[in-house]
Amino acid sequence: MSSDNRWLRSARLELAYFSGGTLLASRATRGAGAILRFERVRPRRKGAFQPLARAEITPVFLDRVIRALKRWGYDIVSLDEACDRAVRLAQNSRFACLTFDGAWKDLITHGYPVLARHGVPFTVYVPTAFPDGLGEAWWLALEAVIAGEARISLVIDHREQRFNVFTPAEKVELFAYLSGWLRKLPPAELSVAIRDLCSRHSVDLAALTRETSMDWADITRLAADPNVTVGSATVHHHVLANLKDADAAREIAMGKAVLETALHRPVRHMAYPFGDPSAFRRSDVVLAEQAGFVSAASAIGGVVQSEGRTNLHMLPRIAWDGRSRSLRALRVLMAGVTLPRAKAVPQAKLDLS
């Protein structure tokens, strides 16, 4: 999302709050509750080029969110309880469920102390190749390459491409272009492309992924806490829509099997990697149900309805943009307010030399 579109969306949410949209939506489309989707929790970073800042919140903001949910009268519940409420008759009180994608190390170091202090339940979704040291966080490596270089070269569609990116705006534009291209590649081709890019620009992809991911000791520690639900995010965190059905089924089933073996307990919940509408298909929803998951979470916005009106294998979640600190905007989204989609803002042409 461009900065202009992000500002417009933020302004619309603020307007909805001050115009009473929260109260109106709570009567018409309030739902049973909302599942919040976060990714990384760490102190704010310095620097103008931070394309992944949207996926980060600070420990201070996490603390503010939890305090606000309690103040607003939400029941902060486990994912099991959220699923139960989704199939029961509507209740007067609404629920909030906290979920964290990716099993990042900073959830242990910066997020867990906040969550434990408040004594609230939460869910972490684990892509099992990452604690095994076999995952590839290509989006982190792409950010690191572009942050450290003004001239970048790689092979795209069998052609050598070179980009000059001297300003933060140019770097953000290149990140959007390359991440969009990489996301569309089949896993084997994506791996070749990101390894080639990292090799050219001296970024250690394997080390970067290991340093930022939880290990099995971290996951075991979380699993020992009765307030923590550990779910699966498949094995390699591939875009399922890029896989053949048999490969997607293997990713889904093996993610569950590996976690159950490691934790010696059933794993009832999963999240689709990335989770947006282009990341998974209707067939993947069927595969998640066939694998035995009680729920499968998306990153498609919306609230959870009661009385079975929400598909538990395509759970909506409110994916919070970490660049925003507005609790008012969050409250509007949790009330079920939907905004019209912003039009894309034309981008300047990248400098290919």
C-alpha positions in Angstrom: 0.0 0.0 0.0 1.4 3.4 -1.0 1.9 6.1 1.7 -0.8 8.2 0.1 -3.3 5.3 0.2 -2.3 4.5 3.8 -2.8 8.1 4.9 -6.3 8.1 3.2 -7.3 4.9 4.9 -6.1 6.2 8.2 -8.1 9.4 7.7 -11.2 7.4 6.8 -11.0 5.3 10.0 -10.5 8.3 12.2 -13.5 10.0 10.5 -15.6 6.9 11.1 -14.7 6.9 14.7 -15.5 10.6 15.3 -18.8 10.3 13.3 -20.0 7.5 15.5 -19.4 4.7 13.0 -18.2 2.4 15.8 -21.5 2.6 17.6 -23.6 2.2 14.4 -21.5 -0.8 13.3 -21.8 -2.4 16.7 -25.6 -2.6 16.2 -25.6 -3.7 12.6 -22.5 -5.8 12.0 -20.8 -6.2 15.3 -20.3 -10.0 15.0 -19.2 -12.2 17.9 -15.7 -10.7 18.1 -12.5 -10.2 16.2 -9.2 -12.0 15.8 -6.2 -9.7 15.6 -3.2 -10.6 13.4 0.2 -9.4 14.4 3.7 -10.5 13.2 6.8 -9.0 14.8 7.0 -7.3 18.2 10.2 -5.2 18.7 11.3 -1.6 19.5 10.8 0.9 16.7 13.7 1.0 14.3 15.5 4.1 12.9 15.8 4.7 9.2 13.6 5.9 6.3 13.7 2.6 4.5 11.5 0.2 6.4 9.2 -1.6 4.0 8.4 -4.3 6.6 7.5 -1.8 9.3 3.8 -2.6 8.5 4.4 -6.1 10.0 5.9 -4.8 13.2 4.4 -3.4 16.4 6.3 -2.2 19.5 6.0 -3.7 22.9 4.5 -0.4 24.1 1.8 -0.5 21.5 1.0 -4.2 22.3 0.6 -3.1 25.9 -1.7 -0.3 24.9 -3.8 -2.6 22.7 -4.3 -5.1 25.6 -5.2 -2.3 28.0 -7.6 -0.8 25.5 -9.4 -4.2 24.8 -10.0 -4.6 28.5 -11.2 -1.0 28.8 -13.6 -1.5 25.8 -15.1 -4.5 27.5 -13.8 -7.2 25.2 -13.2 -10.7 26.5 -9.7 -11.6 25.5 -10.0 -15.3 24.7 -8.0 -18.3 23.4 -8.5 -19.4 19.8 -10.4 -22.5 20.9 -12.8 -20.2 22.7 -13.1 -17.9 19.7 -14.0 -20.9 17.5 -16.6 -22.0 20.1 -18.2 -18.6 20.1 -18.3 -18.6 16.4 -20.7 -21.5 16.3 -22.8 -20.6 19.4 -25.7 -18.2 19.8 -24.7 -14.6 20.0 -23.6 -13.3 23.4 -23.8 -9.8 24.8 -20.0 -9.6 25.3 -17.7 -9.6 22.4 -14.3 -11.4 22.2 -10.9 -10.4 21.0 -8.3 -13.1 20.1 -4.6 -12.2 19.7 -2.6 -14.1 17.1 1.0 -13.8 16.0 2.3 -15.1 12.6 5.8 -16.3 11.8 7.1 -17.4 15.2 9.7 -14.6 15.2 12.4 -14.5 18.0 11.3 -11.0 19.0 7.9 -12.4 20.2 9.8 -14.2 22.9 12.2 -11.3 23.8 9.8 -8.4 23.5 6.2 -9.6 23.1 5.9 -12.5 25.5 6.9 -10.4 28.6 4.0 -8.0 27.9 1.5 -10.8 27.2 2.5 -12.8 30.3 2.3 -9.7 32.5 -1.3 -9.2 31.4 -2.0 -12.9 31.7 -3.9 -13.0 28.4 -4.2 -15.9 26.0 -2.7 -15.8 22.5 -1.8 -17.9 19.5 1.5 -18.2 17.7 1.6 -19.9 14.2 4.8 -21.7 13.5 6.2 -22.6 10.0 8.1 -25.7 11.1 11.1 -25.4 8.8 12.2 -22.2 10.5 13.0 -23.6 14.0 14.7 -26.4 12.2 17.0 -23.9 10.5 15.7 -24.8 7.0 13.3 -22.0 6.3 14.1 -19.0 4.1 12.8 -15.6 5.2 13.3 -14.2 1.7 11.4 -11.0 2.4 13.8 -10.1 5.3 16.8 -10.8 3.0 15.3 -8.7 0.2 14.9 -5.8 2.7 18.5 -6.3 3.9 19.9 -6.3 0.3 18.0 -3.1 -0.8 18.8 -1.3 2.5 22.6 -1.9 2.0 23.0 -1.2 -1.7 22.4 1.6 -4.1 23.0 -0.6 -7.2 21.3 -4.0 -7.3 21.5 -6.7 -10.0 19.7 -9.9 -10.4 18.2 -12.2 -13.1 14.5 -11.8 -13.8 12.9 -13.9 -16.5 16.3 -15.1 -17.7 17.5 -11.5 -18.2 20.1 -9.6 -16.1 18.4 -6.6 -14.6 20.1 -3.7 -12.8 18.5 -1.2 -10.6 19.7 2.2 -9.2 18.1 3.0 -5.9 19.6 6.0 -4.1 16.7 7.4 -2.2 14.4 5.7 0.4 11.5 6.2 -1.9 13.3 4.4 -4.8 14.2 1.6 -2.4 10.6 1.2 -1.2 9.4 1.1 -4.8 12.0 -1.5 -5.7 11.1 -3.6 -2.7 7.4 -3.6 -3.7 8.3 -4.6 -7.3 10.7 -7.4 -6.4 8.7 -8.8 -3.5 5.6 -8.9 -5.8 7.7 -10.8 -8.4 9.2 -13.2 -6.0 5.8 -14.0 -4.4 4.5 -15.2 -7.7 7.4 -17.7 -8.3 7.1 -21.4 -7.6 9.1 -22.2 -4.4 12.1 -23.8 -6.2 12.5 -20.8 -8.5 12.0 -18.3 -5.6 14.7 -20.1 -3.6 17.2 -19.9 -6.6 16.4 -16.2 -7.2 16.7 -15.0 -3.5 19.9 -17.1 -3.0 21.4 -15.6 -6.2 20.5 -12.1 -5.0 21.9 -12.6 -1.6 25.1 -14.1 -3.0 25.6 -11.1 -5.3 25.2 -8.6 -2.4 26.8 -10.5 0.5 23.7 -11.2 2.6 23.7 -14.5 4.5 20.1 -15.7 4.0 20.4 -18.7 6.3 22.0 -16.8 9.1 19.5 -14.0 8.9 16.6 -16.5 9.0 18.1 -18.4 12.0 18.8 -15.2 14.0 15.2 -13.9 13.6 13.3 -17.1 14.1 12.4 -19.0 17.2 14.1 -22.3 17.9 12.4 -25.4 19.3 13.5 -24.4 22.8 11.6 -21.1 22.4 8.5 -22.9 21.1 8.6 -25.5 23.8 8.8 -22.7 26.4 5.7 -21.1 25.0 3.8 -24.4 24.6 4.3 -25.0 28.4 2.2 -21.8 29.1 -1.5 -22.7 29.4 -2.3 -19.3 27.9 -0.5 -20.1 24.7 -1.9 -21.9 21.7 0.7 -23.1 19.2 -0.6 -23.5 15.7 0.9 -24.4 12.3 1.8 -22.2 9.4 2.7 -25.1 7.2 6.4 -26.2 6.8 8.2 -23.8 4.6 5.7 -20.9 4.7 5.3 -21.1 0.9 2.5 -19.2 -0.9 0.0 -22.1 -1.2 -1.5 -20.7 -4.3 1.8 -21.3 -6.1 1.8 -25.1 -5.3 0.2 -28.0 -6.9 -2.6 -29.5 -4.8 -0.5 -32.5 -3.8 2.4 -30.3 -2.6 0.0 -27.9 -0.8 -1.6 -30.9 1.0 1.9 -32.1 2.0 2.8 -28.7 3.4 -0.4 -28.5 5.4 -0.3 -32.0 6.7 3.4 -32.1 7.5 3.3 -28.8 9.3 0.8 -30.3 11.7 2.6 -33.6 12.0 6.0 -32.0 12.8 4.5 -29.8 15.5 2.5 -32.6 17.1 5.7 -34.8 17.2 7.7 -31.9 18.8 5.1 -30.9 21.3 3.5 -34.3 22.1 0.0 -32.9 21.7 -2.7 -32.3 19.1 -2.3 -29.2 16.9 -5.8 -27.9 16.2 -5.2 -24.6 14.3 -3.3 -23.3 11.3 -2.8 -20.1 9.4 -2.4 -19.7 5.7 1.1 -18.3 4.9 0.7 -14.6 4.1 -3.0 -15.1 4.3 -4.3 -12.6 1.8 -6.7 -13.6 -1.0 -3.9 -14.2 -3.5 -2.0 -16.5 -1.2 -4.4 -19.5 -1.0 -7.2 -21.1 -2.9 -10.6 -22.6 -2.1 -8.9 -26.0 -2.5 -6.4 -25.1 0.2 -9.4 -24.4 2.6 -10.6 -27.9 1.8 -7.2 -29.4 2.4 -6.9 -27.6 5.8 -10.2 -29.2 6.9 -9.2 -32.6 5.6 -5.9 -32.4 7.5 -7.9 -32.3 10.7 -7.5 -28.6 11.7 -10.4 -27.1 13.7 -9.6 -23.7 12.2 -7.5 -22.1 9.5 -6.9 -18.3 9.7 -6.5 -15.9 6.9 -5.4 -12.3 6.7 -8.6 -11.3 5.1 -10.2 -8.5 7.2 -13.4 -8.7 9.0 -15.0 -9.8 12.3 -16.2 -13.3 13.3 -19.9 -13.9 13.2 -21.8 -16.2 15.6 -24.1 -19.1 14.9 -21.9 -20.7 12.3 -22.0 -17.9 9.9 -18.2 -17.7 9.7 -16.2 -20.5 8.0 -13.8 -21.7 10.6 -11.4 -22.8 7.9 -11.3 -19.3 6.5 -11.2 -17.2 9.6 -11.1 -13.5 9.0 -8.5 -11.5 11.0 -7.8 -7.9 11.4 -4.2 -7.5 10.2 -2.9 -4.5 11.9 -0.5 -2.1 10.1 2.3 -1.5 12.5 3.0 2.0 11.1 -0.2 3.2 12.7 -0.5 3.8 16.4 -4.2 4.8 16.4 -6.3 2.8 18.9 -9.4 4.7 17.5 -8.8 3.2 14.1 -8.4 -0.3 15.6 -11.7 0.1 17.5 -13.5 1.0 14.3 -12.2 -2.1 12.5 -13.1 -4.3 15.4 -16.6 -2.9 15.3 -17.0 -4.4 11.8 -16.7 -1.1 9.8 -15.5 -1.8 6.3 -13.9 0.9 4.1 -14.0 1.1 0.3 -10.8 -0.1 -1.3 -8.4 2.8 -2.2 -7.3 3.2 -5.8 -3.7 2.5 -6.6 -1.4 5.5 -6.9 0.7 5.4 -10.1 4.4 4.8 -9.3 7.4 6.3 -11.1 9.3 4.0 -13.4 12.2 2.2 -11.8 15.7 3.2 -13.0 17.1 0.3 -14.9 20.6 0.9 -16.0 
